[in-house]
Amino acid sequence: MEGTSLLSLKIDIPKERQNKNNTILVVLIHGLGAPDTTWENNDTSWTKLLLGDSDLEMIDVGVVKYDTAHISSNTANVLNKIQNVVTAGKGPFTSLEVLIRELKEELNSDKVKQYEKIMFVTHSMGGLIGMRYILDEFNRNQKININEFISMATPYNGADLAKVYESLPFFKSHEQIKSLKTNSNFIDDTIRLLVKYNDKLKNECNFTFCYATNDEYVSRESAIPPIVDSKWEGEPLGGSHSGILNVNLHNSRAYDVVKKRILNLIQNKVHEEKHLLQVNGNCNHNIIHNTLIESVEYTYREILDKDISSQLKEKKVSVITGPGGIGKTQLAANYVNNYRHKYNLIGWINASDAISIQNSYFELVKQLDLVFWKDNFDNQKAILEYMKSWLENNSEWLMIYDNVKNHKELNDLLPSFWNGHIIITSQNAKWSKFKPTIEVPKLSNKESIDFLMKRAEKNYEPEMEELVELLDKFPLALEHAAAYVYKTSRTFAYYLKMFKERQREILCNAKKPEDYEYTIATTWDIAFNEISSVCPDAIKFIYFISFLAPDDIPLDMIKFKDENNLYSIIKILEDDL
């Protein structure tokens, strides 16, 4: 095998992009026995989809291919002796260590060195190859240029099926299958290096570990490395081991995960390159005021996403309406996460009342012009006029006014005109000034059930059909139900029974409110009962903070005899609510 190349990295750059000099490279690495089919499905390929996505114009895509096969080296020897009939290739003879060395050579080539940031997207055995490349470089005290890493259905703890395969004559001396066995030398060395470089991995690269919910080869426990903590929770992908990669246009769960991480990489790149917000020379950073609210599971609604983009492009404002819990805030947050790289300033404003908006302006002005803020911090009118003037005289900014209750109050706090973009979320559907609005509908029956399965990491249960009807297909109510099932490891059948019982009690104890409020009251009641049984002090804590404004509650105002008790309560509430 000396002097021959068993692995190649081909970078695909369409003609229309060849003069762009992109500095981000996405590298796709396939698994065992599937160099030509992993990233292609009928007429659709991951390369075409990624390069054809208008949101991802800053990337190039490279595809790694290496020699691999599902037959043994003994069988390969026999087949290769049959001239002009078949060529089995060198896959069965080639160890993973050899492939990792050749991957390193490709990454050190001039065609790759021109890229400032690299992302690995891997499947199955390809994840082991990519991960060991990183770990081996750490072990040699070498720097890496891998900024994002996604593995899908990768057997970090080995695959039990590999042991079965090796017992069969055709697979007995297959070099790659040997390495995939649980407790093989390769797997044991990989786990040892993962433990050794745990902290270094977290500091130098963002990792996303995905598992297939119906994987026939790699278990969830194996697809998530043994050193993973709360920072690296597994990402469920619905489907079989290979089926998770089947893409139909841009609407698969796997594609959503990959796109989200690419956009994060683009945003980081833009943030490093651009000198943003030159306001009196005092600020040169991309400011994002207030933490964006992102749900654990966002249900992708392509039509609504396109509507927001279209409205912002045409009239610079988009108003999203619908009842509480329907997903307005998550829809706005998803837009921000996808397009944040296009803006120099993003302000996320709690707009429930005029005072909250003014407080947000106060904090924004402090970041925009510290000198002005120090001179006028007690002059509310001056702060407001400064903010309006700044929005009128600057572009490439995005302001999200979340949960607007009184549109007349908001009108008084908006600039007379603007060159940036404004997103408004509100339960109030009457916005004559900014017609037409985007009304967020309930989820469909299928979307609701898919949401429950994905969020709770459960397979389909017939009781889900009745439950989604009772929850009226509201995302917030579905989130409560799925989170409960996930945290308690109970079934949806159990939750359905309990929901009916608690709903009857609430109805007996009080006049029935609006249907939606009634549903949410029941799901909250179930969650509260569960928390109360685990930690009664947590309920007292909830009662106390319910009297406070929702944002930035200072912990030092909450006194506990045992400070550790406070942080234990917060951890419980983070996990359960």
N, C-alpha and C positions, 0 to 999 in steps of 0.2 A: 504493500500500500504506500510505500515511500514515493514521494514525488507526485502523488495523485491527490486531487481535491475531492473530498467526500461531502463537503458542505459549501453552499454558496449563498450569498446575500445579493439579491437583485433589487435595485431601487427603481421604482416606477415613477417617472415624472412626465405628466402629460405635456404636449407641445405648448399649450397655452400657459403653462406654469414655468417653463424652462428658464425664463428670464427673471424670475422672482427671487432667486437665491434664498429659499426658505432655510431656516436654521433649526427646525424641529423635524426629527425623523421618527416615525412610528414603525417598529419592526415586528412583523408577525412570525411566530415560530410554531410549527405544527408538531404533532405527536407521533406515536408509533404507527408505522405502516400507512400513513396518509399524507404524503408530500403534495399531492395534487388535488385532494378533495377536502381538506380541512377548511380552507378559507374560500371555497367556491360551492355554490348550491344552485344546480341547474344553470340558468343564465346569469345568476347574480354572484358577484364576488365581493369580498370585504374590501379589496383594493379599490374597485370601482366606486363602491358606496362611500368610502372615506374621502377619496379624491373628488367625488362629485358633490360632496356636502358643502354648501355655500358658507356654512359657519366655520369650516375647517380649512380655509384657504392658506393658512400659514404652515401647513405640514406637507412633507413628502412621505411616501410609504415604501418600506422595504420588506421583501418576503424572503425568509430563510428557507432553503430546501436542503435536505440531506438524505443520504442513502439509508433507507429503512425498509423492512419487509416483515411479514407475519410468518415467515418460514425459518427453519433452522439452518445453520451453516452446513450441516451434513447434507440436507436436502438441496441446498443451493449448489453444493459441489456436484451433485448428480445432475441437476438441471443444466448447469453451465457446460457439462460435457456433451449435452445434446445440441450439436451445432445447428444454427439456422432455425431453431425451434423456439427457444426462450432464453432470455438473459435474466437471471435472478438478482443481479447486482451484489454489492458488497455489504448491504445493510445488516444481515445476520452476523457478519464478522466484525462489525464496527462497534466498539465500546462507546459508552457515553463520554468517557474521558477524552477520547479522540475527537468526538464531535465538539466538545467544549473548547478544546485547543483550537480547532479550526474556526469556531465562532469568534474566538479572540482575535485570530488573524484577520478575519473579515472586518471586525470592529476597529482594528488598528489601521485599516487601509485608508488611502487618501480620500476615497469616495465617501467614507463615513466621517472622517476627521473634520470635515467642513461643517458638520452639524454641532450646534452648541448644546442642544438638549435631545435626549433619546428616550423613547418609551418602548418597553417590551410588552407585547400582547401575546400571550402564550396559551397553548392548549395541551392538556394531558402531559405526556413526557416532555414536551417542549418547555413546560414550566420548570421542570427539573434541570434541563440544560441551561436555561436562562439564569435560574437562581444559583446554580453551581458556578457559572461564570462569574457572577458577582462575588460569591463567597470565596472562590479561589483567588480572585484579585485582592480581596481584603487580606487573605492569608499571606499574600506576597507583598503586603504594604503598598499596593498600587491604588491609584485613584480611579474611580469609575465615572462614567458620564451618563449613567442610567438614572433618570429623574422620576420616572413613573414605571410601575411594574404591575401588570394584571396577569394573574394565572387563572385559568378556567379548568376545573376538574383535573387538577394535577395531584398525583399520588405522593405527597411529601412523606407519608408514613408507609409507602409501598402499597401495592395492590395484591390482595389475596389471590385474585385470579391468575396472576403471573406465576404463582407456585403451581397451580393446576396446569397451566400451559406447559411449564417446564417438564412436567411429568410425562407429557406426550412425546412420542418419537420425533415428530416434525419440529418440536420446539426445544428439544433437550439441550442443545448447545448454542442457543440463540443468545448472543452477547447482550443485546439490549433488554430482552425479557429477564435475563438474570438480574440485571440491575434494578428492576422494578419490584422484585420480591420484597415483602416485609422482612426487615432485619438483614437485607443484603448488605454487603460492604459499602456499596454506593449510598444506599439509604441511610445507613448508620453514620457514615462520614458526613452526609448532608445535614442530618439532625445535629450532630456534634458541632458543626460550623455555624448552624443557625443559632444554637445556644450561645456559642462563643461570641458571635458578632451581632447579637440581638440589638443592643443599643446603637451600634454603628449603622445597622440597617434602617432603624427608625429615623436617624438623623440625616441620612444621605439620600433617601429615596422614599417615595410614597407607594405603598403596596395595597393592592386590592385582591383578596383571595375569594374566588367564586367557586361554588359547587353546584352540580346539577341535582335537582330535587328527586329525579328518578334515575339516578346513575346506576347502571348495571355493573360497572367496573370499579369505580373509585368512590369510597364512602365520604360523607361530609367530614368525618373526623380526620380522614387522610388528606382531604383537599384543603384543609386549614392547618398550617404548620403548627407543631406542638408548642412553639414558643409564643404563639399569638395571644395578646392580651386584649383589653377592651378597645384599644386603638385600632386593632385589626380584626374586627368582627367579620365573619364570613358573609358573602353576598350570594343569596340564593338565585339560581337561574332555573326557571321551569323547563323541564325536558330531560331527555336521556343524555348519555355521555357525549355523543356526537351531535344530537339534535339541538343542543343549546346554541350551536353555531349557525344554525339555519337562519338566514336573514332574508327578509322580504322587504325590499326598499329600506326605510330607516326606522322600522317600528318594532324591532325585536328587543327583548330585555337586555340581551348581551350587548347589542349595539348601543343601547342607552348608557350602559355602564362604561363602555369604552369611550364614547363621545364625551361623557361628563368629565372623565379624567384627562382627555385631550384638551378640552376647554380650560381645565384648571392649569394645565401646562402652558397653554397659550397666554392665559391671564398672567401667570408668573413671569413669562418672557416679556410681555408688554410692560409690566410693572417695572422690570429691571431696566428696560431700554428708554422709556419715555420720561422726560422731565415734565411732570404734571403739575397743573395748577400754579402757575406763576402769579401769585397774588401779592403784590408789594414785596416780592422776593422772600416771603416768609414761609411758603409752603411748596414743596415739590414732590408730594406723594399723592398716590391715588387714595382719596379719602372715602371710606365707607362708614357712614355714621349709623350706629346701631347694628346689632347682630341680625343678620337675615334669618328668617324663620324657614327652616327646610324640614319637611316631614320625613319620617323614617322611610316611608315608601311614597314616592310621587307617582301618581297615575298619569302617564304621558297622554296628553290630549293635543294631537298634532294640529287639528283645525283651530283650536283656541289659541295655541301658540302663534300660529301664522296670522290670526286676526290681530293679535297684539302688535306684532311686528309691522303689519300693514298699516294699522291706524297710527302708530308712532311715526312711520315714514311719511304718511300723507298729511296728518294734522298735528303731530307732535304731542298728542295726548291720547291716552286710552283709559276708559273707565270700565272696570270689571265689577259687575253686580251679581247679587244672589244672596240667599239667606245664610246665616252664620253656619260655618262648618261645611259648606259646599265645596270649598277648595280655592277660594279667591286668592288668599294670601299665598298658598303654595304655588298657584299659577304665576303670580307676580314674581315670587322667589325663583321659580324655575327660569323665567325670562332673564332675571339678573344673573343667575349662575351661568347661563349659556352665552350672554352677551356682555358681560362685565368688562371684557377686554376692549370694547368699543368706546368706553367712557372714561373721562378723566376724573369725574367726581360722581359718586353714587350716594344719595342720602335716603336712608330708610326711616320714614317719619311715622311715629305713632300719632295718627290724626283723629283720634276719637273725640277730641275737643280742642278749642283754640289754644288753651294753656299748654297742652301737650305739644302742639305744633310750634308754639313760640319757644318752648324749652328746647326742642330739637334745633331750631334756628340758632338759639343761643350757643349750643355746643358746636354747630357747624361754623359759625363766625369765629369762634375761638380757634378753630383749626385753620381757617382760611386766612385770618389776619389777626395775629395775636396782639400786635400793637394797638390796633383799633379796638379790639375786645377789651384790653386792659383799661383803655381810656373811657369806654362806654358800657362796661359790663352791668351797670345799674340803670342804664337808659334803655328801656324796652323798645321805645319807638325808634331810636337810632339803630338798634340791632335789627329790627324788622326792616327798616328802609335799606340798610346795608345789604341784607340778604336778598331783597327784591331786586336791588340794583345789580348785584352780582349775577343773579340768574338772567337778567335782561341783557347783560353785556358779555356773557361768556357762552360758549357752546360745548358740545361733547360732554354733557352732564345728564344724569338721570335722577329724578326725584320720585320716590314711591310714597304716596300718602295712603297709609294703610288704615282701614276701618273708619272711613269718614262717615260721621253721623249727620252732620249739619253742613250741607254744601254751601249755604250762604256764608257761614263762618270761614270756610276754606277759601271762597272767592276773595274775601277781604285780605287774605294772607298770601295770595298768589301774585306774581308780577303781572304787569299789564300785558306784556308779550314776552316770548322767550324763544331761544334758539336751541334749547336742549329738549329733553323728553320728560313727560310726566305720566306716571301710572297712578290711578286712583282705584282703591277697592272700597266698596260700600254695599251695605244691605239695602240702601235706598236706590230704587230703580229710576227715580225721576231726576234726570240730568239734562235738562233742555239745552243747556249751554254747550254740552259736549256730546251731542247725539251723533251717531248711534252708539249705544253702550254694548259691551259684551256680557251677555247674561250666561252665567255658568250653569249648565244643566246637571241633574243628578247623573251618577254613573249608570251605565247599562247593567243588566243582570249579569252578563258575562264579565264585564269589567269589575263588578263588585265581588264576584266569586274569585276571580283571579287575584284581586287585591287581598282578600282574606288568606288565600293559600300562600301567596308570596310573603305577606307580612308575618304570618304565624308559622311559616315554614312547614305547612301541613299539606297532605294530599286531600283530594276532593272528598267531602262527606255530603250525602244527600240532604242532611239537615241545613246545609248552607243555603239551599234554595229558599226555605221558609225564613231563615234568619235575615237574609238580605232584604226580603220584603218587609219584615218587621222593622228593620233599621232604615227602611225607606231609601236605601242606596245612598245615604249621605256619607261622604268620606270620613268625617270626624267620628261618626258613630261606628263605622266599620273599623276605623283605627282603634277605638276603644276596645271593641270586641276581639279583634285580632291580637292586640297587645296583651290582653288578659289571657287568652288561650296560649300564646307564646310563653309568657312568664310563668304560668301555673302548670304548663304541660298537660292541660285538660283538653277535652274534645269540644268541637263546636256543638255537638249534640248536647253536651252538658251545659254549655253556655246558653243555648236556646231554651232549655228547660228552666234555668235560673232566671233568664231574662223575663220569661212569661210570669214567673212567680213574683219577681220584684216589681214588674210593671203593674200587676194587680194591686200590690200593697201601696204603691205611690198613688194610684187612682183612688183607692179607698181613703187615703189620708188627706187628699187635697183635690181641689177642683182641677179637672184635666186642662192643662195648658194647650198651646198650639201643638200640632202633631210632632213637629220637629223638636221643640223644647221637651216634649214628653219623652221622646226617644232618647235624647241626650241625657235627660235627668236619670233615666233608667241605667244607661251604660255607666254614667258617673257613679251612681249608687252602688253598682256591682263592684267597681274599682275601689270605692271608699271602704266597703265592707271588707274587701281583701286586705287592704292596707291596715285597717283597724285591727284585724286579727294578727297581723305580723308586728305592728308597732303602733300602739295607741297614741304615743307622743306625736307621731307624724300627723295625726288628724288634728290635734291641738295646734300644731304648727301651721297647718293649712288654714284653720279658722283665723289665726292671728294675721297671717299675711294677706288674707282676703280683704282686710280693711285698708291695705296699702296700695299705692299706685303699682302697676304691674312691672315697670322697668327699673332695673338697677337698684334693687333693694340692698342697702348696705348691711352686711352681716354683723357689723359691730354694734348695731342697734338691737340685736337679738341676743339676750343674755341667757345662758344655760349654766347650771352648776358644773356640769361636765361638758367641756367644749367638744369632746369627741362625739358626744351624743348628737349635737347639732349636725355635724358632718355625716353621721350615720343616717340621720333622718333625710338629709338632702340626697344622699346616695339612694335611699329607698324610693324617694319620690321621683328621682331621675329615671330609675329602672322601671317603676310601676306606672307612672303617669306620662 
